[in-house]
Amino acid sequence: MRDEKQIEGAKNPMEDFLRMDRIPHIWCPGCGIGTVVTSFAEAIQKSNINLDKLVVVSGIGCTGRVAGYIKLDSFHTTHGRAVPFATGLKIANPELTVVVFSGDGDICGIGGNHLIHAARRNIDITVICVNNFNYAMTGGQVAPTTPEGANVSTAPYGNYEYPFNLPYLVEASGACYVARWTALHLRRVTKSIQEAIKKRGFSFIEVITPCVTLYARRNRLGEGLDLLKYYYDNSDIQHGANTKDLDIKYQGKLIVGKFVDIEKPTFLDSMNKHFTKVLSDKYEPYVKEVKNG
C-alpha cells in the first residue's frame, strides 16, 4: 500500500487541465457538468493537441463557469455571445482550435441566432452544449430545451411550449458533425469530443446532464444517481439516426449517438476561394499586359 506521504505528493490527473486553486468548484452535488469537463480533459489529452493553441469560450450559466476552471486560454463572455466570440477568434487566428463549452440556455436560448448562423457559415469550431433542460443558475426557468409537460419555475403547471430538437436544428442549419450523449456515456462523450475537434467545419455535441437542484427537485425525479439510472434505462444508441426523429419527450426515451459526420468547405475555405477568384479576375488583364510586354 502507498504510504500517506506518497498519497500527499501524488499529482492529481486533472491538474494539467484545471485551475486547482479554484477547486472546490461551485457545481451542485449530482450535477453532470463536472463529468463532462473530465471527458473534455481526457479528450484533449488523448488528441495530443497543442494546448497553447487551444481556446475555450463559455457564456453565462452553470456550464458557463467551465471557462474559469480550465487551465487553458479561456474566455467567459456575456450571455448568449460565446459562439460569435469564438467565431471572431477562429477567423482572426485560423491556427487556433476553438471550443465553445456552455449550456442550453446560453447557446440555444439567448444565443440561438448566433448558433444557427455559425452552423450555416460552417465556422470551424466545436460547440459542446450541456443540456439540463432549464435555466438552472438563474432560478430554473423554462428553456428552449425544456420537455413539454415538465415543471419549471416559470411553468409551475407544466411546460406547454415545444422544445428544440437540437441535433435537427444544427444539422438543418449546416453543421458537419452532430452527436448527442448523456453524462452517463463518458467514454462516448470523450470520443465524440476527439472527433469533433479534429473535424474541419462546425461541430456540435449535445450532452444531457442532471440538474438535481432545480429541474429534478421540482419534478420529483430524485437525486443525481436516479437521473443517471434513468439515462441508463432509457438511452437508445442509434448512430446515423434521422435527426428529425430525435425529439425529447418528458421522461421518455433518449436517442443518442453520432448522427452527422460529413465533409464540406469551411467558412474560411469558401472565403479564400472566393477572393482568390475575385482578385484573379480583377488583375488578370494587367498580368497579361505585363507578360505581353
C-alpha positions as CSV (number, residue, x, y, z in Angstrom):
1,M,0.0,0.0,0.0
2,R,1.1,3.6,-0.6
3,D,2.0,5.5,2.5
4,E,0.5,8.8,3.4
5,K,3.5,10.9,2.1
6,Q,3.2,9.2,-1.3
7,I,-0.5,10.0,-1.4
8,E,0.0,13.6,-0.3
9,G,2.6,14.1,-3.0
10,A,0.7,12.4,-5.8
11,K,-0.3,14.5,-8.7
12,N,-4.0,14.9,-9.5
13,P,-4.6,13.5,-13.0
14,M,-6.7,16.6,-13.8
15,E,-4.0,19.1,-12.6
16,D,-2.7,19.8,-16.1
17,F,-6.2,20.9,-17.2
18,L,-7.8,22.5,-14.2
19,R,-7.0,25.6,-12.2
20,M,-6.6,23.7,-8.9
21,D,-6.5,27.0,-6.9
22,R,-10.2,27.4,-7.8
23,I,-11.2,24.0,-6.5
24,P,-13.7,23.0,-5.0
25,H,-16.0,24.1,-7.8
26,I,-19.4,25.6,-7.3
27,W,-21.5,23.0,-9.1
28,C,-24.1,21.1,-7.1
29,P,-23.6,17.6,-5.9
30,G,-25.0,15.3,-8.5
31,C,-24.6,17.8,-11.3
32,G,-23.3,16.3,-14.6
33,I,-21.2,19.3,-15.7
34,G,-18.1,18.1,-13.9
35,T,-18.1,14.7,-15.6
36,V,-18.4,16.4,-19.0
37,V,-15.4,18.5,-18.1
38,T,-13.5,15.3,-17.2
39,S,-14.4,13.9,-20.6
40,F,-13.2,17.1,-22.3
41,A,-9.9,16.9,-20.4
42,E,-9.4,13.3,-21.4
43,A,-10.2,14.1,-25.0
44,I,-7.7,16.8,-25.4
45,Q,-5.1,14.7,-23.6
46,K,-5.7,11.8,-26.0
47,S,-5.7,14.0,-29.0
48,N,-2.3,15.4,-28.4
49,I,-3.5,19.0,-29.2
50,N,-1.1,21.9,-28.8
51,L,-2.5,23.4,-25.6
52,D,-1.0,26.7,-26.5
53,K,-3.3,26.9,-29.5
54,L,-6.5,25.6,-27.8
55,V,-9.1,28.1,-26.6
56,V,-12.3,27.5,-24.6
57,V,-15.1,30.0,-24.7
58,S,-18.1,30.0,-22.4
59,G,-21.1,32.2,-21.8
60,I,-23.2,32.7,-18.7
61,G,-24.9,30.0,-16.7
62,C,-23.8,26.9,-14.7
63,T,-21.9,25.5,-17.6
64,G,-20.5,28.9,-18.4
65,R,-18.4,28.6,-15.3
66,V,-16.3,26.0,-17.2
67,A,-14.1,28.7,-18.7
68,G,-13.0,29.8,-15.2
69,Y,-11.8,26.3,-14.2
70,I,-10.0,25.2,-17.3
71,K,-6.2,25.8,-17.3
72,L,-6.1,26.9,-20.9
73,D,-6.6,30.2,-22.7
74,S,-10.3,30.7,-21.9
75,F,-12.9,33.5,-22.2
76,H,-16.0,33.9,-20.1
77,T,-18.2,36.0,-22.4
78,T,-21.6,37.7,-21.9
79,H,-24.9,35.8,-22.0
80,G,-25.5,34.2,-25.4
81,R,-22.4,35.6,-27.0
82,A,-20.0,32.6,-26.7
83,V,-20.4,31.5,-30.3
84,P,-19.8,34.9,-32.0
85,F,-16.8,35.5,-29.8
86,A,-15.4,32.1,-30.8
87,T,-16.2,32.9,-34.4
88,G,-14.1,36.0,-34.1
89,L,-11.2,34.1,-32.5
90,K,-11.2,31.5,-35.3
91,I,-11.3,34.0,-38.2
92,A,-8.6,36.2,-36.6
93,N,-6.3,33.3,-36.0
94,P,-7.2,30.2,-38.0
95,E,-4.4,28.2,-36.4
96,L,-6.4,28.1,-33.1
97,T,-8.6,25.1,-32.1
98,V,-11.7,26.9,-30.7
99,V,-14.2,25.2,-28.4
100,V,-17.4,26.7,-27.1
101,F,-18.4,25.0,-23.8
102,S,-21.7,26.3,-22.4
103,G,-25.3,25.4,-21.5
104,D,-28.5,25.0,-23.4
105,G,-29.9,28.3,-22.2
106,D,-26.8,30.2,-23.2
107,I,-26.1,28.6,-26.6
108,C,-29.6,27.7,-27.8
109,G,-31.8,30.3,-26.0
110,I,-30.1,33.7,-25.5
111,G,-27.6,32.8,-28.2
112,G,-29.8,30.7,-30.5
113,N,-29.5,33.1,-33.5
114,H,-25.7,33.0,-33.3
115,L,-25.7,29.2,-33.2
116,I,-27.7,28.7,-36.4
117,H,-25.6,31.2,-38.3
118,A,-22.3,29.8,-37.2
119,A,-23.6,26.4,-38.4
120,R,-24.9,28.0,-41.6
121,R,-21.5,29.5,-42.3
122,N,-19.7,26.3,-41.3
123,I,-17.4,28.1,-38.9
124,D,-14.6,25.7,-37.9
125,I,-15.3,25.5,-34.2
126,T,-16.6,22.8,-31.8
127,V,-19.7,23.5,-29.7
128,I,-20.3,21.4,-26.6
129,C,-23.8,22.1,-25.3
130,V,-24.5,20.8,-21.8
131,N,-28.3,20.4,-21.7
132,N,-30.0,20.3,-18.3
133,F,-33.5,21.3,-19.6
134,N,-33.7,24.6,-17.8
135,Y,-32.0,27.9,-16.9
136,A,-30.5,26.4,-13.9
137,M,-28.3,29.2,-12.5
138,T,-31.0,31.9,-12.6
139,G,-33.9,30.1,-11.0
140,G,-34.9,27.1,-13.1
141,Q,-37.0,29.0,-15.7
142,V,-38.4,27.3,-18.8
143,A,-35.7,27.0,-21.5
144,P,-35.9,26.2,-25.3
145,T,-35.0,22.6,-24.4
146,T,-37.5,22.1,-21.5
147,P,-39.5,19.0,-22.4
148,E,-43.2,19.5,-22.9
149,G,-45.1,18.9,-19.6
150,A,-42.0,19.3,-17.3
151,N,-42.4,21.5,-14.2
152,V,-40.1,24.5,-14.0
153,S,-40.3,27.8,-12.1
154,T,-42.0,29.8,-14.9
155,A,-44.2,26.9,-15.9
156,P,-45.4,25.5,-12.5
157,Y,-48.3,23.6,-14.1
158,G,-46.1,22.1,-16.8
159,N,-44.3,23.4,-19.8
160,Y,-46.7,23.8,-22.8
161,E,-44.1,25.0,-25.4
162,Y,-42.5,22.8,-28.0
163,P,-38.8,22.4,-27.2
164,F,-35.9,22.5,-29.7
165,N,-34.7,19.3,-31.2
166,L,-31.0,20.5,-31.1
167,P,-29.4,17.9,-33.4
168,Y,-32.1,18.6,-36.1
169,L,-31.7,22.4,-35.6
170,V,-27.9,22.4,-36.2
171,E,-28.0,19.8,-39.0
172,A,-30.6,21.8,-40.8
173,S,-28.5,24.9,-40.3
174,G,-25.4,23.3,-41.9
175,A,-23.4,21.5,-39.2
176,C,-20.8,19.0,-40.4
177,Y,-20.7,16.9,-37.2
178,V,-23.6,16.3,-34.8
179,A,-23.8,14.0,-31.8
180,R,-25.8,13.6,-28.6
181,W,-24.9,11.7,-25.4
182,T,-25.7,11.9,-21.7
183,A,-23.4,12.4,-18.7
184,L,-23.6,8.7,-18.2
185,H,-21.9,8.0,-21.6
186,L,-18.5,9.4,-20.6
187,R,-16.3,7.3,-22.9
188,R,-18.5,8.1,-25.8
189,V,-18.5,11.8,-24.9
190,T,-14.7,11.7,-24.8
191,K,-14.6,10.0,-28.2
192,S,-17.1,12.5,-29.7
193,I,-15.1,15.5,-28.5
194,Q,-11.9,13.9,-30.0
195,E,-13.7,13.5,-33.3
196,A,-15.3,17.0,-33.2
197,I,-12.1,19.0,-32.6
198,K,-10.3,17.2,-35.4
199,K,-13.3,17.8,-37.8
200,R,-13.0,20.7,-40.2
201,G,-16.2,22.7,-40.0
202,F,-18.9,23.3,-37.5
203,S,-19.2,20.5,-34.9
204,F,-22.0,20.2,-32.3
205,I,-22.2,17.8,-29.3
206,E,-25.2,17.9,-27.0
207,V,-24.6,16.3,-23.6
208,I,-27.7,15.7,-21.5
209,T,-26.8,16.1,-17.8
210,P,-28.7,16.0,-14.4
211,C,-29.8,19.2,-12.8
212,V,-30.6,17.9,-9.3
213,T,-31.2,21.2,-7.5
214,L,-33.9,22.7,-9.7
215,Y,-35.2,20.5,-12.5
216,A,-35.1,17.2,-10.7
217,R,-36.4,18.6,-7.4
218,R,-39.4,20.4,-9.0
219,N,-40.3,17.3,-11.0
220,R,-39.6,14.9,-8.1
221,L,-37.2,12.8,-10.1
222,G,-34.8,12.0,-7.2
223,E,-31.1,12.6,-6.9
224,G,-28.2,12.5,-9.4
225,L,-27.9,8.7,-9.3
226,D,-31.7,8.4,-10.0
227,L,-31.2,10.5,-13.1
228,L,-28.2,8.5,-14.3
229,K,-30.3,5.4,-13.8
230,Y,-33.0,6.9,-16.0
231,Y,-30.3,7.6,-18.7
232,Y,-29.1,4.0,-18.4
233,D,-32.6,2.6,-18.7
234,N,-33.9,4.9,-21.4
235,S,-30.9,5.7,-23.7
236,D,-31.0,4.1,-27.1
237,I,-27.8,4.4,-29.2
238,Q,-28.7,4.9,-32.8
239,H,-25.8,6.1,-34.9
240,G,-26.8,7.8,-38.1
241,A,-30.4,8.3,-36.9
242,N,-32.5,10.8,-38.8
243,T,-32.3,14.0,-36.7
244,K,-35.9,14.7,-37.4
245,D,-36.8,11.9,-35.1
246,L,-34.7,13.0,-32.1
247,D,-37.3,15.0,-30.1
248,I,-37.0,14.6,-26.3
249,K,-40.3,13.8,-24.5
250,Y,-40.6,14.3,-20.8
251,Q,-39.1,11.2,-19.1
252,G,-39.3,9.4,-22.5
253,K,-36.7,7.6,-24.5
254,L,-33.4,9.4,-25.3
255,I,-32.0,8.6,-28.7
256,V,-28.2,9.2,-28.5
257,G,-25.3,8.6,-30.9
258,K,-23.4,10.2,-33.7
259,F,-25.9,11.4,-36.3
260,V,-24.0,13.6,-38.8
261,D,-20.4,13.4,-40.0
262,I,-19.9,14.9,-43.4
263,E,-17.3,16.9,-45.3
264,K,-17.7,20.3,-46.9
265,P,-15.8,23.6,-47.2
266,T,-15.4,25.7,-44.1
267,F,-16.2,29.4,-43.9
268,L,-12.6,30.3,-44.4
269,D,-12.2,27.8,-47.3
270,S,-15.1,29.5,-49.1
271,M,-13.9,33.0,-48.3
272,N,-10.4,32.3,-49.6
273,K,-11.6,30.6,-52.7
274,H,-14.0,33.5,-53.5
275,F,-11.5,36.3,-53.0
276,T,-8.7,34.4,-54.9
277,K,-11.1,34.3,-57.9
278,V,-12.1,38.0,-57.4
279,L,-8.5,39.1,-57.3
280,S,-7.5,36.9,-60.2
281,D,-10.4,38.3,-62.4
282,K,-9.5,41.8,-61.4
283,Y,-5.8,41.7,-62.1
284,E,-5.7,39.1,-64.9
285,P,-5.7,41.9,-67.7
286,Y,-2.7,43.6,-66.1
287,V,-0.8,40.3,-65.7
288,K,-1.4,39.6,-69.4
289,E,-0.3,43.0,-70.4
290,V,3.0,42.7,-68.4
291,K,3.6,39.2,-70.0
292,N,3.0,40.6,-73.5
293,G,5.4,43.4,-72.9
